[in-house]
Amino acid sequence: MLRKPGTTPGITTPAALKTLRQHGPETLSDLQFLENWTTRPSYTAASVLRAGQIRRTNPALMNDITAGMRQHGK
């Protein structure tokens, strides 16, 4: 799959991109999950626990991603 250099598949918010640059590719799946969760939450036990854990450990990131997804959706 071809993609534009310097882009990351599935990451659209500035907060998620900044976090990815700071903490590396091991955060990619969590960041993709958070962006998807803010637009289409899944209420399975695993999803709720994962979102809650990420939200508790980094509430500012969750707020920034939520705000970014709302702006992106407009």
N, CA, C and O atoms as a CHARMM CRD file, in Angstrom:
* protein
*
  296
    1    1 MET  N      0.83600  -1.16900   0.00000 PROA 1      0.00000
    2    1 MET  CA     0.00000   0.00000   0.00000 PROA 1      0.00000
    3    1 MET  C      0.88500   1.23800   0.00000 PROA 1      0.00000
    4    1 MET  O      1.79400   1.35900   0.82100 PROA 1      0.00000
    5    2 LEU  N      0.62000   2.14400  -0.91100 PROA 2      0.00000
    6    2 LEU  CA     1.38500   3.37100  -0.97700 PROA 2      0.00000
    7    2 LEU  C      0.74200   4.42500  -0.09700 PROA 2      0.00000
    8    2 LEU  O     -0.48200   4.53300  -0.02300 PROA 2      0.00000
    9    3 ARG  N      1.57900   5.19300   0.56300 PROA 3      0.00000
   10    3 ARG  CA     1.06900   6.29600   1.35600 PROA 3      0.00000
   11    3 ARG  C      2.05100   7.44500   1.30000 PROA 3      0.00000
   12    3 ARG  O      3.22600   7.26600   0.98300 PROA 3      0.00000
   13    4 LYS  N      1.56300   8.60300   1.60600 PROA 4      0.00000
   14    4 LYS  CA     2.36500   9.81000   1.58400 PROA 4      0.00000
   15    4 LYS  C      3.46300   9.71700   2.64300 PROA 4      0.00000
   16    4 LYS  O      3.18200   9.33100   3.77700 PROA 4      0.00000
   17    5 PRO  N      4.70600  10.06000   2.29900 PROA 5      0.00000
   18    5 PRO  CA     5.78100  10.01600   3.30000 PROA 5      0.00000
   19    5 PRO  C      5.45700  10.91900   4.49200 PROA 5      0.00000
   20    5 PRO  O      4.89900  12.00400   4.32800 PROA 5      0.00000
   21    6 GLY  N      5.80800  10.46200   5.67000 PROA 6      0.00000
   22    6 GLY  CA     5.56900  11.24100   6.87400 PROA 6      0.00000
   23    6 GLY  C      4.17500  11.10900   7.44600 PROA 6      0.00000
   24    6 GLY  O      3.82600  11.81000   8.39600 PROA 6      0.00000
   25    7 THR  N      3.36500  10.21400   6.87900 PROA 7      0.00000
   26    7 THR  CA     2.01900  10.00600   7.40400 PROA 7      0.00000
   27    7 THR  C      1.94100   8.64700   8.08200 PROA 7      0.00000
   28    7 THR  O      2.75400   7.75900   7.82600 PROA 7      0.00000
   29    8 THR  N      0.97100   8.50600   8.93200 PROA 8      0.00000
   30    8 THR  CA     0.77000   7.25400   9.63900 PROA 8      0.00000
   31    8 THR  C     -0.64200   6.77200   9.36800 PROA 8      0.00000
   32    8 THR  O     -1.59600   7.52600   9.55800 PROA 8      0.00000
   33    9 PRO  N     -0.79700   5.52300   8.92500 PROA 9      0.00000
   34    9 PRO  CA    -2.13800   5.03300   8.61700 PROA 9      0.00000
   35    9 PRO  C     -3.02200   5.00000   9.86100 PROA 9      0.00000
   36    9 PRO  O     -2.63700   4.46900  10.90200 PROA 9      0.00000
   37   10 GLY  N     -4.20400   5.57300   9.72900 PROA 10     0.00000
   38   10 GLY  CA    -5.16500   5.50800  10.81200 PROA 10     0.00000
   39   10 GLY  C     -5.03200   6.57400  11.87700 PROA 10     0.00000
   40   10 GLY  O     -5.87100   6.63500  12.77600 PROA 10     0.00000
   41   11 ILE  N     -4.02000   7.41300  11.81800 PROA 11     0.00000
   42   11 ILE  CA    -3.83200   8.46200  12.81900 PROA 11     0.00000
   43   11 ILE  C     -4.16000   9.79700  12.17200 PROA 11     0.00000
   44   11 ILE  O     -3.54900  10.16400  11.16900 PROA 11     0.00000
   45   12 THR  N     -5.11900  10.52800  12.73400 PROA 12     0.00000
   46   12 THR  CA    -5.53000  11.78600  12.11400 PROA 12     0.00000
   47   12 THR  C     -5.41700  12.99700  13.02000 PROA 12     0.00000
   48   12 THR  O     -5.30900  14.11600  12.51900 PROA 12     0.00000
   49   13 THR  N     -5.43700  12.82000  14.33000 PROA 13     0.00000
   50   13 THR  CA    -5.43000  13.98100  15.21600 PROA 13     0.00000
   51   13 THR  C     -4.00800  14.42600  15.53400 PROA 13     0.00000
   52   13 THR  O     -3.10700  13.59500  15.65000 PROA 13     0.00000
   53   14 PRO  N     -3.80400  15.73200  15.67600 PROA 14     0.00000
   54   14 PRO  CA    -2.47300  16.23800  16.03300 PROA 14     0.00000
   55   14 PRO  C     -1.96000  15.66000  17.35500 PROA 14     0.00000
   56   14 PRO  O     -0.76600  15.38800  17.48400 PROA 14     0.00000
   57   15 ALA  N     -2.84000  15.47100  18.33100 PROA 15     0.00000
   58   15 ALA  CA    -2.42000  14.92800  19.62800 PROA 15     0.00000
   59   15 ALA  C     -1.87900  13.50500  19.48200 PROA 15     0.00000
   60   15 ALA  O     -0.86900  13.15700  20.09400 PROA 15     0.00000
   61   16 ALA  N     -2.54600  12.69200  18.67900 PROA 16     0.00000
   62   16 ALA  CA    -2.09000  11.31600  18.47800 PROA 16     0.00000
   63   16 ALA  C     -0.77500  11.28600  17.70700 PROA 16     0.00000
   64   16 ALA  O      0.11400  10.49700  18.02800 PROA 16     0.00000
   65   17 LEU  N     -0.64500  12.13800  16.69600 PROA 17     0.00000
   66   17 LEU  CA     0.60500  12.19300  15.93400 PROA 17     0.00000
   67   17 LEU  C      1.76400  12.63700  16.81200 PROA 17     0.00000
   68   17 LEU  O      2.86300  12.09400  16.70900 PROA 17     0.00000
   69   18 LYS  N      1.53000  13.61900  17.67500 PROA 18     0.00000
   70   18 LYS  CA     2.57200  14.10300  18.58800 PROA 18     0.00000
   71   18 LYS  C      2.99900  12.98800  19.54200 PROA 18     0.00000
   72   18 LYS  O      4.19000  12.78500  19.77400 PROA 18     0.00000
   73   19 THR  N      2.02900  12.27400  20.08800 PROA 19     0.00000
   74   19 THR  CA     2.32500  11.17100  21.00300 PROA 19     0.00000
   75   19 THR  C      3.09800  10.07100  20.29600 PROA 19     0.00000
   76   19 THR  O      4.02900   9.50100  20.86400 PROA 19     0.00000
   77   20 LEU  N      2.72100   9.77200  19.06800 PROA 20     0.00000
   78   20 LEU  CA     3.42000   8.74800  18.29700 PROA 20     0.00000
   79   20 LEU  C      4.87700   9.14100  18.07300 PROA 20     0.00000
   80   20 LEU  O      5.77400   8.31000  18.20900 PROA 20     0.00000
   81   21 ARG  N      5.11400  10.40900  17.72900 PROA 21     0.00000
   82   21 ARG  CA     6.49600  10.87700  17.52900 PROA 21     0.00000
   83   21 ARG  C      7.29700  10.81900  18.82800 PROA 21     0.00000
   84   21 ARG  O      8.48000  10.47700  18.81200 PROA 21     0.00000
   85   22 GLN  N      6.66300  11.14800  19.94600 PROA 22     0.00000
   86   22 GLN  CA     7.36500  11.17500  21.23000 PROA 22     0.00000
   87   22 GLN  C      7.65900   9.78500  21.77600 PROA 22     0.00000
   88   22 GLN  O      8.72500   9.55400  22.34600 PROA 22     0.00000
   89   23 HSD  N      6.72400   8.86200  21.60500 PROA 23     0.00000
   90   23 HSD  CA     6.83600   7.56900  22.27600 PROA 23     0.00000
   91   23 HSD  C      7.07600   6.38500  21.34800 PROA 23     0.00000
   92   23 HSD  O      7.27700   5.26500  21.81800 PROA 23     0.00000
   93   24 GLY  N      7.05700   6.61100  20.05600 PROA 24     0.00000
   94   24 GLY  CA     7.41800   5.57400  19.11300 PROA 24     0.00000
   95   24 GLY  C      6.28000   4.68500  18.65200 PROA 24     0.00000
   96   24 GLY  O      5.14100   4.81700  19.10000 PROA 24     0.00000
   97   25 PRO  N      6.61600   3.76600  17.73500 PROA 25     0.00000
   98   25 PRO  CA     5.60000   2.93900  17.07500 PROA 25     0.00000
   99   25 PRO  C      4.88400   1.95200  17.99600 PROA 25     0.00000
  100   25 PRO  O      3.83400   1.42600  17.62800 PROA 25     0.00000
  101   26 GLU  N      5.42400   1.69300  19.17100 PROA 26     0.00000
  102   26 GLU  CA     4.74000   0.76200  20.07800 PROA 26     0.00000
  103   26 GLU  C      3.42600   1.34400  20.60300 PROA 26     0.00000
  104   26 GLU  O      2.61300   0.61600  21.17200 PROA 26     0.00000
  105   27 THR  N      3.21400   2.63900  20.41900 PROA 27     0.00000
  106   27 THR  CA     1.96100   3.27100  20.85200 PROA 27     0.00000
  107   27 THR  C      0.89900   3.30600  19.75300 PROA 27     0.00000
  108   27 THR  O     -0.23500   3.71600  20.00400 PROA 27     0.00000
  109   28 LEU  N      1.24800   2.88600  18.55200 PROA 28     0.00000
  110   28 LEU  CA     0.34800   3.02100  17.40200 PROA 28     0.00000
  111   28 LEU  C     -1.00000   2.34200  17.62300 PROA 28     0.00000
  112   28 LEU  O     -2.03900   2.94500  17.35200 PROA 28     0.00000
  113   29 SER  N     -1.00800   1.12100  18.10100 PROA 29     0.00000
  114   29 SER  CA    -2.29200   0.42000  18.25300 PROA 29     0.00000
  115   29 SER  C     -3.18700   1.10900  19.28700 PROA 29     0.00000
  116   29 SER  O     -4.40100   1.18000  19.09600 PROA 29     0.00000
  117   30 ASP  N     -2.60700   1.61600  20.37800 PROA 30     0.00000
  118   30 ASP  CA    -3.41400   2.32600  21.37400 PROA 30     0.00000
  119   30 ASP  C     -3.97000   3.62300  20.80800 PROA 30     0.00000
  120   30 ASP  O     -5.11900   3.97400  21.07300 PROA 30     0.00000
  121   31 LEU  N     -3.16500   4.33600  20.03200 PROA 31     0.00000
  122   31 LEU  CA    -3.62400   5.59800  19.45100 PROA 31     0.00000
  123   31 LEU  C     -4.72600   5.36700  18.41900 PROA 31     0.00000
  124   31 LEU  O     -5.70700   6.10900  18.38000 PROA 31     0.00000
  125   32 GLN  N     -4.56500   4.34500  17.59000 PROA 32     0.00000
  126   32 GLN  CA    -5.61300   4.00800  16.62700 PROA 32     0.00000
  127   32 GLN  C     -6.89400   3.60600  17.36000 PROA 32     0.00000
  128   32 GLN  O     -7.99300   3.99800  16.96700 PROA 32     0.00000
  129   33 PHE  N     -6.74200   2.83000  18.41500 PROA 33     0.00000
  130   33 PHE  CA    -7.89600   2.42500  19.21600 PROA 33     0.00000
  131   33 PHE  C     -8.62100   3.64800  19.77700 PROA 33     0.00000
  132   33 PHE  O     -9.84600   3.73100  19.69100 PROA 33     0.00000
  133   34 LEU  N     -7.87000   4.60500  20.35600 PROA 34     0.00000
  134   34 LEU  CA    -8.49400   5.79300  20.94300 PROA 34     0.00000
  135   34 LEU  C     -9.23800   6.61600  19.90900 PROA 34     0.00000
  136   34 LEU  O    -10.34800   7.08100  20.16600 PROA 34     0.00000
  137   35 GLU  N     -8.63400   6.80000  18.73600 PROA 35     0.00000
  138   35 GLU  CA    -9.32000   7.56800  17.69800 PROA 35     0.00000
  139   35 GLU  C    -10.59700   6.86800  17.24700 PROA 35     0.00000
  140   35 GLU  O    -11.62300   7.51600  17.03900 PROA 35     0.00000
  141   36 ASN  N    -10.53800   5.57000  17.09700 PROA 36     0.00000
  142   36 ASN  CA   -11.74700   4.81900  16.72400 PROA 36     0.00000
  143   36 ASN  C    -12.77700   4.84200  17.84800 PROA 36     0.00000
  144   36 ASN  O    -13.97500   4.96200  17.58900 PROA 36     0.00000
  145   37 TRP  N    -12.32400   4.72800  19.07800 PROA 37     0.00000
  146   37 TRP  CA   -13.21800   4.70400  20.23300 PROA 37     0.00000
  147   37 TRP  C    -14.01500   6.00200  20.33900 PROA 37     0.00000
  148   37 TRP  O    -15.19700   5.97600  20.68000 PROA 37     0.00000
  149   38 THR  N    -13.37700   7.13400  20.04900 PROA 38     0.00000
  150   38 THR  CA   -14.07100   8.41800  20.19400 PROA 38     0.00000
  151   38 THR  C    -15.16900   8.60000  19.15400 PROA 38     0.00000
  152   38 THR  O    -16.12800   9.33300  19.39500 PROA 38     0.00000
  153   39 THR  N    -15.04500   7.94800  18.00500 PROA 39     0.00000
  154   39 THR  CA   -16.06100   8.10500  16.96500 PROA 39     0.00000
  155   39 THR  C    -17.07200   6.96700  16.95300 PROA 39     0.00000
  156   39 THR  O    -18.24900   7.18400  16.66600 PROA 39     0.00000
  157   40 ARG  N    -16.61900   5.76100  17.26300 PROA 40     0.00000
  158   40 ARG  CA   -17.49400   4.59200  17.24200 PROA 40     0.00000
  159   40 ARG  C    -17.17600   3.70100  18.44400 PROA 40     0.00000
  160   40 ARG  O    -16.53400   2.66200  18.28800 PROA 40     0.00000
  161   41 PRO  N    -17.61700   4.09800  19.64100 PROA 41     0.00000
  162   41 PRO  CA   -17.27500   3.29000  20.81500 PROA 41     0.00000
  163   41 PRO  C    -17.88600   1.89700  20.75000 PROA 41     0.00000
  164   41 PRO  O    -19.03200   1.71600  20.33900 PROA 41     0.00000
  165   42 SER  N    -17.10200   0.93600  21.16200 PROA 42     0.00000
  166   42 SER  CA   -17.56100  -0.44200  21.26000 PROA 42     0.00000
  167   42 SER  C    -17.67500  -0.75600  22.74600 PROA 42     0.00000
  168   42 SER  O    -16.73400  -0.53000  23.50600 PROA 42     0.00000
  169   43 TYR  N    -18.81200  -1.26900  23.15500 PROA 43     0.00000
  170   43 TYR  CA   -19.03400  -1.47900  24.57700 PROA 43     0.00000
  171   43 TYR  C    -18.81400  -2.92500  25.00100 PROA 43     0.00000
  172   43 TYR  O    -19.50800  -3.43600  25.88000 PROA 43     0.00000
  173   44 THR  N    -17.84300  -3.58000  24.36800 PROA 44     0.00000
  174   44 THR  CA   -17.45700  -4.90000  24.84600 PROA 44     0.00000
  175   44 THR  C    -16.62900  -4.70500  26.11300 PROA 44     0.00000
  176   44 THR  O    -16.07100  -3.63100  26.33700 PROA 44     0.00000
  177   45 ALA  N    -16.55400  -5.72600  26.92200 PROA 45     0.00000
  178   45 ALA  CA   -15.80300  -5.61800  28.17700 PROA 45     0.00000
  179   45 ALA  C    -14.35000  -5.23000  27.92000 PROA 45     0.00000
  180   45 ALA  O    -13.80000  -4.37300  28.61200 PROA 45     0.00000
  181   46 ALA  N    -13.73800  -5.85500  26.93400 PROA 46     0.00000
  182   46 ALA  CA   -12.33300  -5.56800  26.64400 PROA 46     0.00000
  183   46 ALA  C    -12.13200  -4.12400  26.19700 PROA 46     0.00000
  184   46 ALA  O    -11.17500  -3.47400  26.61800 PROA 46     0.00000
  185   47 SER  N    -13.01700  -3.62100  25.35400 PROA 47     0.00000
  186   47 SER  CA   -12.88700  -2.24700  24.86800 PROA 47     0.00000
  187   47 SER  C    -13.09300  -1.23000  25.98300 PROA 47     0.00000
  188   47 SER  O    -12.36300  -0.24200  26.07500 PROA 47     0.00000
  189   48 VAL  N    -14.07600  -1.47200  26.81600 PROA 48     0.00000
  190   48 VAL  CA   -14.34200  -0.55300  27.92400 PROA 48     0.00000
  191   48 VAL  C    -13.15900  -0.52600  28.89100 PROA 48     0.00000
  192   48 VAL  O    -12.75500   0.54200  29.35000 PROA 48     0.00000
  193   49 LEU  N    -12.61000  -1.69100  29.19800 PROA 49     0.00000
  194   49 LEU  CA   -11.45700  -1.75100  30.09400 PROA 49     0.00000
  195   49 LEU  C    -10.23800  -1.06700  29.48300 PROA 49     0.00000
  196   49 LEU  O     -9.52500  -0.34000  30.17500 PROA 49     0.00000
  197   50 ARG  N     -9.99200  -1.29200  28.19800 PROA 50     0.00000
  198   50 ARG  CA    -8.84100  -0.68200  27.53400 PROA 50     0.00000
  199   50 ARG  C     -8.98300   0.83700  27.49700 PROA 50     0.00000
  200   50 ARG  O     -8.03600   1.55400  27.82100 PROA 50     0.00000
  201   51 ALA  N    -10.14000   1.32800  27.11200 PROA 51     0.00000
  202   51 ALA  CA   -10.35900   2.77800  27.06200 PROA 51     0.00000
  203   51 ALA  C    -10.23000   3.38500  28.45800 PROA 51     0.00000
  204   51 ALA  O     -9.63800   4.45300  28.61800 PROA 51     0.00000
  205   52 GLY  N    -10.77100   2.72400  29.44800 PROA 52     0.00000
  206   52 GLY  CA   -10.67900   3.22600  30.81700 PROA 52     0.00000
  207   52 GLY  C     -9.25500   3.27800  31.32300 PROA 52     0.00000
  208   52 GLY  O     -8.86100   4.23300  31.99300 PROA 52     0.00000
  209   53 GLN  N     -8.48500   2.25600  31.00600 PROA 53     0.00000
  210   53 GLN  CA    -7.09100   2.22200  31.44600 PROA 53     0.00000
  211   53 GLN  C     -6.29000   3.34600  30.79100 PROA 53     0.00000
  212   53 GLN  O     -5.51800   4.03100  31.46100 PROA 53     0.00000
  213   54 ILE  N     -6.47100   3.53300  29.50100 PROA 54     0.00000
  214   54 ILE  CA    -5.75100   4.59700  28.80100 PROA 54     0.00000
  215   54 ILE  C     -6.20700   5.96000  29.32200 PROA 54     0.00000
  216   54 ILE  O     -5.38200   6.84900  29.53300 PROA 54     0.00000
  217   55 ARG  N     -7.48800   6.12600  29.52500 PROA 55     0.00000
  218   55 ARG  CA    -8.03500   7.40000  30.02500 PROA 55     0.00000
  219   55 ARG  C     -7.48100   7.72500  31.41500 PROA 55     0.00000
  220   55 ARG  O     -7.15400   8.87800  31.69700 PROA 55     0.00000
  221   56 ARG  N     -7.37500   6.72100  32.27900 PROA 56     0.00000
  222   56 ARG  CA    -6.85100   6.96100  33.63300 PROA 56     0.00000
  223   56 ARG  C     -5.36900   7.30400  33.61300 PROA 56     0.00000
  224   56 ARG  O     -4.92300   8.14500  34.39300 PROA 56     0.00000
  225   57 THR  N     -4.60300   6.67400  32.74200 PROA 57     0.00000
  226   57 THR  CA    -3.16400   6.92700  32.72100 PROA 57     0.00000
  227   57 THR  C     -2.80100   8.20400  31.99100 PROA 57     0.00000
  228   57 THR  O     -1.75500   8.79300  32.26300 PROA 57     0.00000
  229   58 ASN  N     -3.64900   8.64800  31.06200 PROA 58     0.00000
  230   58 ASN  CA    -3.33600   9.86600  30.32000 PROA 58     0.00000
  231   58 ASN  C     -4.62200  10.59200  29.92200 PROA 58     0.00000
  232   58 ASN  O     -5.00600  10.58000  28.75300 PROA 58     0.00000
  233   59 PRO  N     -5.28300  11.22100  30.88800 PROA 59     0.00000
  234   59 PRO  CA    -6.55700  11.88300  30.58600 PROA 59     0.00000
  235   59 PRO  C     -6.41600  13.03700  29.59700 PROA 59     0.00000
  236   59 PRO  O     -7.32500  13.28200  28.80400 PROA 59     0.00000
  237   60 ALA  N     -5.29500  13.74600  29.63400 PROA 60     0.00000
  238   60 ALA  CA    -5.10500  14.87100  28.70800 PROA 60     0.00000
  239   60 ALA  C     -5.06100  14.37900  27.26500 PROA 60     0.00000
  240   60 ALA  O     -5.62400  15.01500  26.37400 PROA 60     0.00000
  241   61 LEU  N     -4.39600  13.25200  27.03300 PROA 61     0.00000
  242   61 LEU  CA    -4.33200  12.69400  25.68100 PROA 61     0.00000
  243   61 LEU  C     -5.72700  12.31200  25.20300 PROA 61     0.00000
  244   61 LEU  O     -6.09000  12.59700  24.06200 PROA 61     0.00000
  245   62 MET  N     -6.49900  11.67900  26.05300 PROA 62     0.00000
  246   62 MET  CA    -7.85900  11.28200  25.67800 PROA 62     0.00000
  247   62 MET  C     -8.70300  12.50600  25.33700 PROA 62     0.00000
  248   62 MET  O     -9.44600  12.49500  24.35500 PROA 62     0.00000
  249   63 ASN  N     -8.59200  13.55900  26.14200 PROA 63     0.00000
  250   63 ASN  CA    -9.34200  14.79100  25.87000 PROA 63     0.00000
  251   63 ASN  C     -8.90200  15.42900  24.55500 PROA 63     0.00000
  252   63 ASN  O     -9.73600  15.88500  23.77300 PROA 63     0.00000
  253   64 ASP  N     -7.58600  15.46100  24.31200 PROA 64     0.00000
  254   64 ASP  CA    -7.07300  16.06000  23.07700 PROA 64     0.00000
  255   64 ASP  C     -7.50600  15.27100  21.84600 PROA 64     0.00000
  256   64 ASP  O     -7.86700  15.85900  20.82700 PROA 64     0.00000
  257   65 ILE  N     -7.47200  13.95200  21.93500 PROA 65     0.00000
  258   65 ILE  CA    -7.88900  13.12400  20.80000 PROA 65     0.00000
  259   65 ILE  C     -9.39100  13.28200  20.56300 PROA 65     0.00000
  260   65 ILE  O     -9.83100  13.37700  19.41700 PROA 65     0.00000
  261   66 THR  N    -10.17300  13.31000  21.63100 PROA 66     0.00000
  262   66 THR  CA   -11.62000  13.50200  21.48400 PROA 66     0.00000
  263   66 THR  C    -11.91900  14.83700  20.82200 PROA 66     0.00000
  264   66 THR  O    -12.74400  14.90900  19.91200 PROA 66     0.00000
  265   67 ALA  N    -11.25400  15.89700  21.27400 PROA 67     0.00000
  266   67 ALA  CA   -11.45600  17.22400  20.67600 PROA 67     0.00000
  267   67 ALA  C    -11.01100  17.23400  19.21800 PROA 67     0.00000
  268   67 ALA  O    -11.68200  17.82200  18.37000 PROA 67     0.00000
  269   68 GLY  N     -9.89500  16.59300  18.92200 PROA 68     0.00000
  270   68 GLY  CA    -9.40100  16.53600  17.54600 PROA 68     0.00000
  271   68 GLY  C    -10.33300  15.78300  16.61700 PROA 68     0.00000
  272   68 GLY  O    -10.51300  16.17900  15.46600 PROA 68     0.00000
  273   69 MET  N    -10.92700  14.70100  17.10300 PROA 69     0.00000
  274   69 MET  CA   -11.85200  13.93100  16.27700 PROA 69     0.00000
  275   69 MET  C    -13.13700  14.71100  16.04500 PROA 69     0.00000
  276   69 MET  O    -13.73900  14.60500  14.97600 PROA 69     0.00000
  277   70 ARG  N    -13.56300  15.48900  17.02400 PROA 70     0.00000
  278   70 ARG  CA   -14.75900  16.32100  16.83600 PROA 70     0.00000
  279   70 ARG  C    -14.50300  17.39800  15.79400 PROA 70     0.00000
  280   70 ARG  O    -15.36400  17.67100  14.95800 PROA 70     0.00000
  281   71 GLN  N    -13.32000  18.01500  15.83800 PROA 71     0.00000
  282   71 GLN  CA   -12.96500  19.02300  14.83700 PROA 71     0.00000
  283   71 GLN  C    -12.85500  18.39800  13.46000 PROA 71     0.00000
  284   71 GLN  O    -13.31600  18.96700  12.47100 PROA 71     0.00000
  285   72 HSD  N    -12.24300  17.22600  13.40000 PROA 72     0.00000
  286   72 HSD  CA   -12.04300  16.52700  12.12700 PROA 72     0.00000
  287   72 HSD  C    -13.37600  16.14600  11.49800 PROA 72     0.00000
  288   72 HSD  O    -13.50500  16.11600  10.27400 PROA 72     0.00000
  289   73 GLY  N    -14.36400  15.85500  12.33300 PROA 73     0.00000
  290   73 GLY  CA   -15.67900  15.45000  11.84800 PROA 73     0.00000
  291   73 GLY  C    -16.52400  16.58900  11.32000 PROA 73     0.00000
  292   73 GLY  O    -17.51800  16.35300  10.63400 PROA 73     0.00000
  293   74 LYS  N    -16.15000  17.81500  11.62500 PROA 74     0.00000
  294   74 LYS  CA   -16.94100  18.98100  11.18500 PROA 74     0.00000
  295   74 LYS  C    -16.62800  19.36200   9.77000 PROA 74     0.00000
  296   74 LYS  O    -17.20200  20.31700   9.24600 PROA 74     0.00000
